[in-house]
Amino acid sequence: MRVFQTLRRWWLRRRDLRITGLGGMPFQEAHAPPPPRNSFRPTPVDRAGHLVLTQSYADRLAPGTDELTGGALDNLINAWHETWQHQAAAEYAGFQVESVVRLNTIEPALAQYEKSDAYLQRRLADARTAVDSARDRLAGQDPARPGFADPPLLAGRSPATFLHVVALVMAAGADAAAFWQVMQILLADLPPMAGALIVAGLTTTALYLSHQIGVQAREASAGTKRRIRWVVLCFLVWLVLGVGAAALRYFFGDAGEPPAIVIGGPAAAPDLPAALGTAGVFLALYLATGLVAALGGYLTTHPARSDYARAMRNLRTVTEAAAASSARLSRAQSERTQYAEELREARQRHLAEMGTRAALAEELKQMVRVHHAAYHQDPSATNAMFQSDHRPHWKKDP
């Protein structure tokens, strides 16, 4: 069972294997687990540690701080701030590279899936057109071929079809036994395997011809006049095959007996009643099995129904393939959307993180100013502390 399932999966994916063999991207299963989601998480700043450190510096500088030395800690905090910014920028750049690589990896596969899905969608549209056409013919809505109308067959084949199959199998067994007797009479020294193959070929030919008589007669009754010649041809060949086998059965008698006709010598008088009886039984059996096959072909084989069933099978196959292709395409599109969202989210998080670190730097500066103001309690010593901070790397206005 596992081997059969493996072969079936391989057969269903033969198109994928061909594309991969031509150099395309390996197909991903639509039911595979989604890729892990990456989020930009910059290394956090030790806020508590910097608060303690800044407080310690402020305590140590407070006794000797005046308006000329008010920017001492500002520049230190500015240096910390720039370090935090560069660290976050470097981590963000690394995340961008990784996300862009993942995004560029899914793009070729997505383009391949789009092409494959477009082809299958076109096939699906054609399959639906074929089903609609076959349905119109079977439902009697095709004015060009009204003789094929049989709407009840849209619901499926009748139970008589299975009875016909059973009868046909039994008829095949009877014909095979009859032909085997003929072969034993004519070719008694033939190996059993060769005889079995000949009997199988004769039985298959006889039943196929009689079946085609019924099928072609049904076509002719639906208005396809050209089918009449095929009915006559199949009937003549089938009749010659049966009459010829019955004649051989009549003239040569039972297996193991000398033939009734001897070429180049005096003919032996055949046992006419016995030979005629066995030949008649064979011919009656041959005619009966042929009639069963012909009636079954006429009553159960409907050309419009066959076309409709074939179109429905093709529609089911193409629909399954298109559904799998659509799922695969949707999964690839979801991956691309996920990677793009990760980039947008990382950008927003990076901007927010830069703002948070700038706010922390301002908080540390203001904490120093408040500490100095509370320590000195003298406006003349704290006027410069409430001016803009000193950033040594900024260009000063002239």
Solvent accessible surface area in square Angstrom, and as a share of the most:
residue,aa,sasa,rsa
1,M,169,0.75
2,R,206,0.75
3,V,109,0.63
4,F,130,0.54
5,Q,82,0.37
6,T,71,0.42
7,L,110,0.55
8,R,126,0.46
9,R,136,0.50
10,W,137,0.48
11,W,140,0.49
12,L,81,0.40
13,R,84,0.31
14,R,88,0.32
15,R,43,0.16
16,D,5,0.02
17,L,74,0.37
18,R,140,0.51
19,I,44,0.23
20,T,53,0.31
21,G,68,0.66
22,L,161,0.80
23,G,69,0.66
24,G,25,0.24
25,M,65,0.29
26,P,89,0.56
27,F,18,0.08
28,Q,78,0.35
29,E,63,0.28
30,A,39,0.31
31,H,158,0.71
32,A,34,0.27
33,P,111,0.70
34,P,107,0.67
35,P,28,0.18
36,P,105,0.66
37,R,131,0.48
38,N,37,0.19
39,S,43,0.28
40,F,6,0.03
41,R,166,0.61
42,P,17,0.11
43,T,66,0.38
44,P,111,0.70
45,V,29,0.16
46,D,90,0.47
47,R,118,0.43
48,A,67,0.52
49,G,31,0.30
50,H,35,0.15
51,L,38,0.19
52,V,106,0.61
53,L,74,0.37
54,T,0,0.00
55,Q,67,0.30
56,S,44,0.29
57,Y,62,0.23
58,A,1,0.00
59,D,70,0.36
60,R,176,0.64
61,L,72,0.36
62,A,1,0.01
63,P,91,0.57
64,G,64,0.62
65,T,8,0.05
66,D,58,0.30
67,E,79,0.35
68,L,155,0.77
69,T,67,0.39
70,G,19,0.18
71,G,12,0.12
72,A,51,0.39
73,L,8,0.04
74,D,6,0.03
75,N,57,0.29
76,L,60,0.30
77,I,1,0.00
78,N,3,0.01
79,A,51,0.40
80,W,38,0.14
81,H,15,0.07
82,E,41,0.18
83,T,84,0.49
84,W,14,0.05
85,Q,53,0.23
86,H,130,0.58
87,Q,72,0.32
88,A,0,0.00
89,A,43,0.34
90,A,67,0.52
91,E,54,0.24
92,Y,20,0.08
93,A,49,0.38
94,G,43,0.41
95,F,21,0.09
96,Q,67,0.30
97,V,99,0.57
98,E,88,0.39
99,S,1,0.00
100,V,63,0.36
101,V,88,0.50
102,R,41,0.15
103,L,36,0.18
104,N,91,0.47
105,T,82,0.47
106,I,7,0.04
107,E,66,0.29
108,P,67,0.42
109,A,5,0.04
110,L,2,0.01
111,A,54,0.42
112,Q,27,0.12
113,Y,5,0.02
114,E,76,0.34
115,K,155,0.66
116,S,11,0.07
117,D,16,0.09
118,A,63,0.49
119,Y,114,0.43
120,L,1,0.00
121,Q,71,0.32
122,R,164,0.60
123,R,89,0.32
124,L,13,0.06
125,A,49,0.38
126,D,77,0.40
127,A,3,0.02
128,R,131,0.48
129,T,90,0.52
130,A,45,0.35
131,V,13,0.07
132,D,81,0.42
133,S,60,0.39
134,A,9,0.07
135,R,104,0.38
136,D,50,0.26
137,R,51,0.19
138,L,0,0.00
139,A,22,0.17
140,G,36,0.34
141,Q,116,0.52
142,D,34,0.18
143,P,124,0.78
144,A,85,0.66
145,R,77,0.28
146,P,90,0.56
147,G,31,0.30
148,F,2,0.01
149,A,44,0.34
150,D,46,0.24
151,P,68,0.43
152,P,100,0.63
153,L,32,0.16
154,L,46,0.23
155,A,104,0.81
156,G,23,0.22
157,R,98,0.36
158,S,53,0.34
159,P,107,0.68
160,A,51,0.40
161,T,22,0.13
162,F,139,0.58
163,L,128,0.64
164,H,22,0.10
165,V,78,0.45
166,V,86,0.49
167,A,39,0.30
168,L,45,0.22
169,V,100,0.57
170,M,138,0.61
171,A,8,0.06
172,A,28,0.22
173,G,43,0.41
174,A,31,0.24
175,D,3,0.02
176,A,32,0.25
177,A,60,0.47
178,A,11,0.09
179,F,2,0.01
180,W,93,0.33
181,Q,94,0.42
182,V,7,0.04
183,M,16,0.07
184,Q,66,0.29
185,I,26,0.13
186,L,63,0.32
187,L,82,0.41
188,A,70,0.54
189,D,145,0.75
190,L,53,0.27
191,P,79,0.49
192,P,105,0.66
193,M,137,0.61
194,A,34,0.27
195,G,4,0.04
196,A,47,0.37
197,L,120,0.59
198,I,67,0.34
199,V,9,0.05
200,A,53,0.41
201,G,38,0.36
202,L,49,0.25
203,T,9,0.05
204,T,90,0.52
205,T,64,0.37
206,A,1,0.01
207,L,18,0.09
208,Y,128,0.49
209,L,24,0.12
210,S,1,0.01
211,H,42,0.19
212,Q,31,0.14
213,I,24,0.12
214,G,3,0.02
215,V,18,0.11
216,Q,19,0.09
217,A,30,0.24
218,R,39,0.14
219,E,16,0.07
220,A,15,0.12
221,S,70,0.45
222,A,10,0.08
223,G,48,0.46
224,T,33,0.19
225,K,144,0.61
226,R,185,0.67
227,R,80,0.29
228,I,90,0.46
229,R,161,0.59
230,W,124,0.43
231,V,29,0.17
232,V,78,0.45
233,L,90,0.45
234,C,16,0.10
235,F,85,0.35
236,L,93,0.46
237,V,69,0.40
238,W,18,0.06
239,L,59,0.30
240,V,107,0.61
241,L,44,0.22
242,G,0,0.00
243,V,72,0.41
244,G,32,0.31
245,A,8,0.06
246,A,8,0.06
247,A,39,0.30
248,L,68,0.34
249,R,21,0.08
250,Y,47,0.18
251,F,84,0.35
252,F,63,0.26
253,G,16,0.15
254,D,60,0.31
255,A,56,0.44
256,G,87,0.84
257,E,103,0.46
258,P,114,0.72
259,P,55,0.35
260,A,16,0.12
261,I,86,0.44
262,V,72,0.41
263,I,169,0.86
264,G,89,0.85
265,G,35,0.34
266,P,128,0.80
267,A,78,0.61
268,A,58,0.45
269,A,100,0.77
270,P,56,0.35
271,D,92,0.48
272,L,94,0.47
273,P,106,0.67
274,A,55,0.42
275,A,11,0.08
276,L,118,0.59
277,G,37,0.36
278,T,43,0.25
279,A,8,0.06
280,G,34,0.33
281,V,104,0.60
282,F,10,0.04
283,L,53,0.27
284,A,60,0.46
285,L,61,0.30
286,Y,4,0.01
287,L,75,0.38
288,A,51,0.39
289,T,7,0.04
290,G,4,0.04
291,L,106,0.53
292,V,55,0.32
293,A,0,0.00
294,A,17,0.13
295,L,91,0.45
296,G,6,0.06
297,G,0,0.00
298,Y,83,0.31
299,L,133,0.66
300,T,22,0.13
301,T,31,0.18
302,H,10,0.04
303,P,20,0.13
304,A,1,0.01
305,R,31,0.11
306,S,33,0.21
307,D,38,0.19
308,Y,25,0.09
309,A,13,0.10
310,R,133,0.48
311,A,12,0.09
312,M,79,0.35
313,R,129,0.47
314,N,60,0.31
315,L,34,0.17
316,R,149,0.54
317,T,68,0.40
318,V,2,0.01
319,T,56,0.33
320,E,91,0.41
321,A,27,0.21
322,A,3,0.03
323,A,60,0.46
324,A,52,0.40
325,S,5,0.03
326,S,44,0.28
327,A,45,0.35
328,R,24,0.09
329,L,24,0.12
330,S,58,0.38
331,R,39,0.14
332,A,2,0.02
333,Q,72,0.32
334,S,66,0.42
335,E,11,0.05
336,R,88,0.32
337,T,75,0.44
338,Q,31,0.14
339,Y,13,0.05
340,A,24,0.18
341,E,68,0.31
342,E,2,0.01
343,L,36,0.18
344,R,127,0.46
345,E,54,0.24
346,A,0,0.00
347,R,131,0.48
348,Q,115,0.51
349,R,72,0.26
350,H,22,0.10
351,L,91,0.45
352,A,63,0.48
353,E,35,0.15
354,M,41,0.18
355,G,41,0.40
356,T,83,0.48
357,R,3,0.01
358,A,35,0.27
359,A,59,0.45
360,L,11,0.06
361,A,1,0.01
362,E,84,0.38
363,E,70,0.31
364,L,0,0.00
365,K,1,0.01
366,Q,86,0.38
367,M,49,0.22
368,V,5,0.03
369,R,18,0.07
370,V,95,0.54
371,H,37,0.17
372,H,5,0.02
373,A,28,0.22
374,A,62,0.48
375,Y,117,0.44
376,H,44,0.20
377,Q,142,0.63
378,D,60,0.31
379,P,98,0.62
380,S,72,0.46
381,A,18,0.14
382,T,11,0.06
383,N,89,0.46
384,A,25,0.20
385,M,5,0.02
386,F,122,0.51
387,Q,113,0.50
388,S,98,0.63
389,D,33,0.17
390,H,89,0.40
391,R,27,0.10
392,P,88,0.55
393,H,136,0.61
394,W,164,0.58
395,K,197,0.83
396,K,157,0.67
397,D,131,0.68
398,P,179,1.13
